[in-house]
Amino acid sequence: MSDAITTSYIQSALQTLLFVNDSLEKTQKATSSGYKINSPADNASYWSVANSMTSDKNILSSVSDALSLGTSKVDAAYSAVSSSIDVVNQIISQLATAKEDGVNKATVNGTLSDLKSSLTSLIRSASFGSDNWLYNTSDAPAGQKSVPVYFQRNVAGAVSLSYASFDASASTLIDTADASRGLLTGDIDASTLSGDTSSTPPRNYYLIDAGSTAPATGSPIALTDSTTPADIDDMVSVMNVIRTRLTTMGSTLGTMSNRIDAQGSFISGLSDVFDKSVSHLIDADMEEESTKLSAYQAQQQLSSQILGMANTHLQSLSTLFR
């Protein structure tokens, strides 16, 4: 009887059933979770590498958020500077028109007033949150502004951000505390621009009166019936200086924005690489796993049927030998 029970085909069916049950459990787990490696027990090396990459991707996500914040601040300032250049060009055009014979200076001055009001409004609105790099209301100068432009990883794997600085003190357009600190509120000596250093008094002009605590000296860029062509020439010279400085400022901001955008694109690409690498290490091939699942289920059913048939056969033999 012992020999009959331990025949080779029964042993083979039992071994197959044990193997299939174990493999079927793993395959069912993979198909339900979508992962071929769920824990260190499945593959300690792959699990460790995948977790390190996932951690790095989370760090990159934080870096990307910081870059996006910096981009928003730079873009807000750049947009205002770019728009300011357009308004300044219109002011220069109006001043040039005022030199023509028969032009009503009062009408032109009304247009200049509207343009200056528009200029003030767009600069005041160049804020991201409460941070405005162009409009200063503090008693102290605006100071340096820093934004992240790229990240670095040292040999130990630690990540740190590198920053670019923007000198808002030198780029303030309107200052309500000290007019001289603002490009548009401070006065510019037209006599120096023309090379006439002997002019007395200096022919100082400023564009915007922001009601600063410490006001600008000189005259506003405005037209009256007594304004002479020479006065208009001085105003145009001052406005050209303002336009040049605004253009330089816009170039600086544009360069910063491009650097941040390039780094953001790099981080986005690197995050995609991490996603693909982690997926390759731990994600299950659902098509393959589904095929294996069907095969293991068929083997399980076949082994169970063989053992069932053997059990029935042995019961018949047992009855025969009684």
C-alpha positions in Angstrom: 0.0 0.0 0.0 2.9 2.4 0.9 4.4 1.9 -2.5 1.1 2.5 -4.2 0.6 5.8 -2.4 4.1 7.2 -3.2 4.1 6.5 -6.9 6.1 9.0 -9.0 3.1 10.6 -10.7 1.5 11.4 -7.3 4.8 12.9 -6.0 5.2 14.9 -9.2 1.6 16.2 -8.9 2.1 17.2 -5.3 5.4 19.1 -6.0 3.8 20.8 -9.0 0.8 21.9 -6.9 3.1 23.3 -4.1 5.2 25.2 -6.7 2.2 26.5 -8.5 0.4 27.7 -5.4 3.5 29.7 -4.4 4.0 31.1 -7.8 0.3 31.8 -8.2 0.2 33.8 -5.0 3.2 36.0 -6.1 1.6 36.5 -9.5 -1.8 37.4 -8.1 0.0 39.9 -5.8 1.9 41.4 -8.7 -1.2 41.8 -10.9 -3.3 43.3 -8.1 -0.6 45.8 -6.9 1.1 46.5 -10.2 4.5 45.9 -8.6 6.8 42.9 -9.1 8.9 44.1 -6.1 6.8 45.2 -3.1 9.3 44.8 -0.3 13.0 44.1 0.4 12.1 40.4 0.7 11.3 40.4 -3.1 14.7 41.9 -4.1 16.6 43.9 -1.5 18.9 45.6 -4.1 16.3 46.7 -6.5 14.0 47.8 -3.7 16.8 50.0 -2.2 17.7 51.6 -5.5 14.1 52.3 -6.4 13.4 53.9 -3.0 16.5 56.1 -3.4 15.4 57.2 -6.8 11.9 57.9 -5.5 13.4 60.1 -2.7 15.5 61.9 -5.3 12.4 62.6 -7.4 10.6 64.0 -4.4 13.6 66.4 -3.8 13.4 67.4 -7.4 9.7 68.2 -7.0 10.6 70.6 -4.2 13.3 72.2 -6.3 10.9 72.5 -9.2 8.4 74.3 -6.9 11.2 76.7 -5.8 12.2 77.4 -9.4 8.6 78.1 -10.4 8.3 80.6 -7.5 11.4 82.3 -8.7 10.2 82.4 -12.3 7.0 84.0 -11.2 8.8 86.8 -9.4 11.2 87.4 -12.3 8.5 87.3 -14.9 6.3 89.8 -12.9 9.2 92.3 -12.9 10.1 91.6 -16.5 6.6 92.1 -17.7 6.3 95.4 -16.0 9.7 96.6 -17.3 8.8 95.6 -20.8 5.4 97.4 -20.6 7.2 100.4 -19.1 9.5 100.6 -22.1 6.4 100.8 -24.4 5.0 103.6 -22.3 8.3 105.5 -22.2 8.4 105.3 -26.0 5.0 106.8 -26.2 6.1 109.6 -23.9 9.1 110.3 -26.1 6.9 110.3 -29.2 4.5 112.8 -27.5 7.4 115.1 -26.6 8.7 115.0 -30.2 5.2 115.9 -31.4 5.1 118.9 -29.0 8.0 120.5 -30.8 6.0 120.9 -34.0 4.5 124.3 -34.8 0.9 124.8 -33.9 0.6 121.8 -31.5 -1.5 122.5 -28.4 1.0 121.8 -25.6 -1.8 121.6 -23.0 -3.4 118.7 -25.0 -0.1 116.9 -25.3 0.5 117.4 -21.6 -2.8 115.8 -20.8 -1.7 112.7 -22.8 1.6 112.7 -20.9 -0.3 112.8 -17.6 -2.3 109.8 -18.6 0.8 107.9 -19.7 2.5 108.6 -16.4 -0.5 107.4 -14.5 -0.5 104.2 -16.5 3.2 103.8 -15.9 2.7 104.2 -12.1 -0.2 101.7 -12.1 1.6 98.9 -14.0 4.7 99.3 -11.8 2.6 99.1 -8.6 1.0 95.9 -9.9 4.3 94.2 -10.7 4.0 92.2 -7.5 4.2 88.5 -6.8 2.6 88.0 -3.4 3.9 91.0 -1.4 7.2 91.2 -3.2 7.6 94.0 -5.7 11.1 94.5 -7.1 10.3 97.8 -8.9 8.2 99.7 -6.4 9.7 100.5 -3.0 7.7 101.9 -0.1 10.2 101.1 2.6 12.5 103.7 4.3 15.4 101.5 3.4 16.6 100.7 -0.1 15.1 97.7 -1.8 18.3 95.6 -1.5 19.3 92.4 -3.1 16.7 89.9 -4.3 17.6 86.2 -4.7 15.9 83.5 -6.8 17.0 79.9 -7.3 18.4 79.2 -10.7 19.7 75.6 -10.5 20.4 72.8 -8.0 23.6 70.9 -7.2 24.2 67.4 -5.8 27.5 66.7 -4.0 29.3 63.4 -3.9 27.4 62.4 -0.7 24.1 62.8 -2.6 22.9 66.0 -0.8 21.1 68.5 -2.9 21.5 72.3 -2.5 20.1 75.2 -4.5 22.2 77.9 -6.1 20.8 81.4 -6.4 21.1 84.4 -8.7 20.9 87.9 -7.2 19.0 90.8 -8.6 20.0 94.3 -7.3 16.5 95.8 -6.7 18.2 98.9 -5.2 19.7 99.8 -8.5 16.5 98.8 -10.4 13.8 100.5 -8.3 11.6 102.5 -10.7 9.4 104.3 -8.1 10.4 105.0 -4.5 7.9 106.6 -2.2 10.4 107.2 0.6 13.3 108.8 -1.2 12.6 109.8 -4.8 16.2 109.9 -5.7 16.4 106.1 -5.4 13.8 105.5 -8.1 14.7 105.7 -11.8 11.3 107.3 -12.7 11.0 109.4 -9.5 14.6 110.6 -9.3 16.0 113.6 -11.2 18.4 113.4 -14.1 20.6 116.3 -15.1 20.0 117.1 -18.8 22.9 119.5 -18.9 25.3 116.8 -18.0 23.9 114.6 -20.8 24.4 117.3 -23.3 28.0 118.0 -22.1 27.1 121.5 -20.9 28.6 121.2 -17.4 28.7 124.9 -17.0 24.9 125.3 -17.0 23.6 127.1 -14.0 21.5 125.9 -12.4 21.6 122.3 -13.6 18.7 121.3 -15.8 17.3 118.5 -13.7 14.1 116.6 -14.7 12.1 113.7 -13.3 9.3 111.8 -14.8 6.9 110.8 -11.9 6.0 112.5 -8.7 5.0 109.7 -6.3 4.6 112.0 -3.3 7.9 110.7 -1.9 8.9 111.7 1.6 12.2 113.0 0.2 11.0 114.5 -3.1 13.1 115.0 -6.3 14.6 118.3 -7.2 14.3 119.9 -10.5 11.3 120.1 -12.8 8.8 117.4 -13.9 8.7 116.2 -17.4 5.6 118.1 -18.4 4.5 120.8 -20.9 3.2 124.3 -20.4 2.7 127.2 -22.8 6.1 128.5 -21.7 8.0 125.3 -22.5 10.6 125.9 -25.1 12.0 123.6 -27.8 15.3 123.5 -25.9 13.4 122.4 -22.8 11.7 119.6 -24.8 15.1 118.5 -26.1 16.3 118.2 -22.5 13.2 116.2 -21.6 13.8 113.9 -24.5 17.4 113.4 -23.5 16.3 112.4 -20.0 13.7 110.0 -21.4 16.3 108.4 -23.6 18.4 107.7 -20.5 15.4 106.2 -18.8 14.6 104.0 -21.8 18.2 102.8 -22.0 18.3 101.8 -18.3 14.9 100.1 -18.6 16.2 98.1 -21.6 19.3 97.0 -19.7 17.1 96.0 -16.7 14.8 94.0 -19.0 17.7 92.2 -20.5 19.0 91.2 -17.1 15.6 89.9 -16.0 15.1 88.1 -19.3 18.4 86.3 -18.9 17.5 85.3 -15.3 14.2 84.0 -16.6 15.8 81.9 -19.3 18.3 80.4 -16.9 15.5 79.3 -14.6 13.4 78.0 -17.4 16.3 75.9 -18.7 16.9 74.5 -15.3 13.2 73.7 -14.9 13.2 71.8 -18.2 16.3 69.8 -17.1 14.6 68.9 -13.8 11.4 67.9 -15.5 13.4 65.6 -17.8 15.4 64.2 -14.9 12.2 63.4 -13.0 10.9 61.5 -16.1 14.2 59.5 -16.2 13.7 58.6 -12.5 10.1 57.6 -13.1 11.2 55.3 -16.0 14.0 53.8 -14.0 11.9 53.1 -10.9 9.2 51.6 -13.2 11.8 49.3 -14.9 13.0 48.1 -11.5 9.8 47.4 -9.6 6.8 47.7 -11.8 5.2 44.5 -13.1 4.7 43.7 -16.7 0.9 43.3 -16.6 0.7 41.5 -19.9 3.3 39.0 -18.8 1.9 38.6 -15.4 -1.6 38.0 -16.7 -0.3 35.3 -19.0 1.6 33.6 -16.1 -1.5 33.9 -14.0 -3.6 32.0 -16.5 -0.9 29.3 -16.9 -0.5 28.8 -13.1 -4.2 28.6 -12.7 -4.4 25.9 -15.4 -1.5 24.0 -13.8 -3.2 24.2 -10.4 -6.4 22.8 -11.7 -4.6 20.0 -13.5 -2.5 19.0 -10.5 -5.6 19.1 -8.3 -7.5 16.9 -10.8 -4.6 14.4 -10.9 -4.4 14.2 -7.1 -8.2 13.8 -6.9 -8.1 11.0 -9.4 -5.3 9.3 -7.5 -7.1 9.7 -4.2 -10.2 8.0 -5.7 -8.1 5.2 -7.2 -6.3 4.6 -3.9 -9.7 4.5 -2.0 -10.9 1.8 -4.5 -7.7 -0.2 -3.9 -8.1 0.1 -0.2 -11.6 -1.3 -0.4 -10.3 -4.2 -2.6 -7.6 -5.2 -0.1 -9.9 -5.3 2.9 
